[in-house]
Amino acid sequence: MEKIYNKLVRDNIPNIIKSNGENPIIHILNDEEYKIELEKKLNEEYQEVLNATGKDRIEELADMLEIIKYLAKLENATLDDVIILANAKSSKRGAFNDKIFLEKVIEKSTQ
């Protein structure tokens, strides 16, 4: 019996599959395929975050962070670079601590 996955997996998954007596069929992605599959994986992990709670949600957030790390690497940046930028944006524009929900903006009249 075959199980079709057609998705990016972590580096050790093929060896784990082999240790279970199964035969993984894999190929190595080129850079463009890799970028596309990382983006798909980010969306997959995002959906899992939305559906998880408690400790499971933290684990899914960690998976998202791992994907973000490698998307940053494709841009010649590190996760630390992303975090530094996020902190700078928080300093300049604020964070999300105050739970502010902007309903609308009433423009000044030009009379």
HELIX and SHEET records of a PDB file:
HELIX    1   1 ILE A   13  SER A   19  1                                   7    
HELIX    2   2 ASP A   31  ASN A   51  1                                  21    
HELIX    3   3 GLY A   54  LEU A   74  1                                  21    
HELIX    4   4 LEU A   79  ARG A   93  1                                  15    
END                                                                             
